[in-house]
């Protein structure tokens, strides 16, 4: 089996994801590994906190299904977590881990599906290709970042923490200065405000 070597930028991304920030944006060009790195981090968080829920959003559900559900998520599981046996629920589009944690896939373009997804609380929100997602949709989804999850005992002992920190992940190709993600992550302002 070939061993993957992380680039310096991917190592930097992993350090950032392990840090104290609640909202984390990875920016970079196409094929830079942003989605892979963030899916890996999300799966690790699901492993660390039994019974936790996590969601990966894209603006269009069909894009989420094609790129994340059918491609990236299975690759990350096979490559980084080969011994973890998961169940893919192809009706509601979530992956369930042996510890009861779930990773949901959602598009913000389907009102009925969004209401179902937003009826639950999550420990991690991941906005994939966030430059395509309107700020109002992000703001609504952020209200669901609220699930309080105990860490697995071994992880709690190693980290000195009892609960999984809430995290919101974002990725995008570099947007214009007018986009909400530039305002939030570069200008350090709440989008739509001064």
C-alpha positions, 0 to 999 in steps of 0.5 A: 500500500502506498503511503500518502505524504501530506504537503506543508499546506495540508500539515498546516491545515491539520494544525489549524483544525486541531487548534482552539478556533471554532470557525475554520476556513480552508482556502485553496485551488481545485484539487488541493485536498481541502475536502479530503482533509476536512472530511478526515477531520470530521470522521476523526471527530465522530470517532472521538465522540460516540453518538455525535452528529456531524453534517456536510453541507453544499449548496446543491444536494446533487453536488454533495451526493456526487462529490462528497457522498459518492467520491471523497467520503468513501475514499477518506474512510478506505484510505485513513480509517480502513478498519472502521466499518460504517453503514451508508444509509442511502435513503437519508444520506448519512454514514453511521459509525460503530460507536453510533456517531453519524455524518449527514450529507445535505444540500441547502437547496431543498427546503424539505430536506433542510428542515429535516437536517436542521431539526437536529443539533450537530457537533460539527458543521462543514460547508463544502464549497462555501463560496456557492452558499448564501450567507443567509443559509449559513447563518440558519445552519449555524444555529444547529451547531449545538450538540454537547457530546462527551469524548470517548474516555481515552480521548478525554484522558489524553486531552484533559477535556470532557466534551467535544468542542463545537466546530464549523468548517468551511472551504472554498476557492479564494472568493472576491472581497465582496463575498461573505467568507472574505468578510468573515475570515479576512476582514474579521467582520460579521457578514453584512455588517460593518 
